[in-house]
Amino acid sequence: MKTVVHIGDRVKRERIKQAIRQDELARMAGITPTTLSRIERNESEPHVSTIRSLAKALGLTPSDLIPDED
């Protein structure tokens, strides 16, 4: 069984908290604004490398972005 990881809510919340525009975060993470938009809306499951890039751009660890399993 494949586990789907949606990080969009946490990415968006942290981006807004840090007052970073979507296009700025996309550039900082090396992804397109369209890709970031899809991730934030949980329409796309990002690759591990993208999770790492987003976390680094936000000053977080990848585990900070991955929701806890209940």
N, C-alpha and C positions, 0 to 999 in steps of 0.2 A: 504494500500500500504506500502510495506517494503522499508525503506531507506537503501541504501548500503553506507557504509562509507569506503572510500579508504584513508588510511593514509600513504601508502608506499612512495610516493614522499617526503613527509615531514620528515619521519623517516630517509630515506636514506640521504637526504640533511643534516640533523642535525648530523647524524652519521659521515659523511665525514667531515663536518665542525669541529667536535670535534676530528677528527683523531682516531676514534674507529673502530677496525676491526669488521666485521660482527659477527664472532664467539664470540668475546668479549662482544658485546652488547647482543647477544642471552643469554650468560651465566649470564650477569648482570640482565637481565630481567626474567630469569628463563624459557626460551623457547628454543627450538632446533634451531640450525642454519638453518635447512631446513624450519622451520616455518617462521623465520625472512626473509629468502630469498623470500618466497612466498608472505609475507606481502609487502616487498619492491617492488616487481613486480606487486602489486595490483592483485594478483591471489587469495588472501585469505582475507576474511573480519574478522579481529580479534575480539575476545570477548572483552567486556568492561574491564575485569580484565587484559587482555593482553595489551590493550591500556594504562591502568594505569601503568602497570609494565614497559613498554617501556618509557613512559613519565618520570617516576621516575628515571630510569637508565640514561636518557639523561639530567636530571636536569630541566625538563619542567613540565607543567601541561598537563593533558589530552586534554584540549581545544586547547593547542598550536599545537597539532597534527591533530586535526579534521578540515578539510577544511571548509571555510565559504560557506554557501549556498547563491547563487546569485538569 
